[in-house]
Structures are given as structure tokens and as C-alpha cells.
Amino acid sequence: MLEATVGRPYVLYVHGGSDTTGAIRGVESIATGLKWKRLREPLSIVGAVDAAAREVCWELGATAAASLMAG
């Protein structure tokens, strides 16, 4: 079943209290193994989420949606 996802695009958002390095590394390792295509650099937010962070998250989601719509 996972073979059906080879080549699919993905984006990554990670929010952490003090560090997101390990989480990003783990997800990227899995994505590499599944041969997924990263659309943008991972978005890492550490600490409180403010309006600017929400805007960047919205843009990340829009990028993913546009990619999926394009096929």
C-alpha cells in the first residue's frame, strides 16, 4: 500500500517548546525512505505561535494544496 505513495509531495510543519531538530530529522528520514518529494523546507516554530507564524503556516498549507490540485 505504501508503494502507491512513492513520489508524492509533502510539506512539514513542526512546533516545539525548545527544539524541533529531532522531529524534523525523523520525518525527513521516513519521507526519504518512502521517496516522497519535499515541496519546501520544513517549517519549524519554537515557542509561542504568533500571527506571523500562523501566516507562514497558512502559506505552507496553500503550497501543499496548490501542488495537490496541479496533480
For each residue, the residues with C-beta under 8 A, 3 or more apart:
1: 4
2: 5 6 34
3: 6
4: 1
5: 2 8 34 36
6: 2 3 34 35 36
7: 35 36 37
8: 5 36 37
9: 36 37 38 39 64 67 68
10: 31 36 37 38 39 64
11: 38 39 40 42 43 60 61 63 64
12: 24 27 28 31 38 42 43
13: 42 43 45 57 60
14: 20 23 24 27 42 43 44 45
15: 20 44 45 46 49
16: 19 20 23 44 45 46
17: 46 47
18: 46 47
19: 16 22 46
20: 14 15 16 23 24 44 45 46
21: 24 25
22: 19 25 26
23: 14 16 20 26 27
24: 12 14 20 21 27 28 42 44
25: 21 22 28 29
26: 22 23 29 30
27: 12 14 23 24 30 31 42
28: 12 24 25 31 32 38 42
29: 25 26 32 33
30: 26 27 33 34
31: 10 12 27 28 34 36 38
32: 28 29 35 36
33: 29 30
34: 2 5 6 30 31
35: 6 7 32
36: 5 6 7 8 9 10 31 32
37: 7 8 9 10
38: 9 10 11 12 28 31 41 42
39: 9 10 11 63 64 67
40: 11 43 60 63
41: 38
42: 11 12 13 14 24 27 28 38
43: 11 12 13 14 40 56 57 60
44: 14 15 16 20 24
45: 13 14 15 16 20 49 53 56 57
46: 15 16 17 18 19 20
47: 17 18
48:
49: 15 45 53 54
50: 53 54
51: 54 55
52: 55 56
53: 45 49 50 56 57
54: 49 50 51 57 58
55: 51 52 58 59
56: 43 45 52 53 59 60
57: 13 43 45 53 54 60 61
58: 54 55 61 62
59: 55 56 62 63
60: 11 13 40 43 56 57 63 64
61: 11 57 58 64 65
62: 58 59 65 66
63: 11 39 40 59 60 66 67
64: 9 10 11 39 60 61 67 68
65: 61 62 68 69
66: 62 63 69 70
67: 9 39 63 64 70
68: 9 64 65 71
69: 65 66
70: 66 67
71: 68
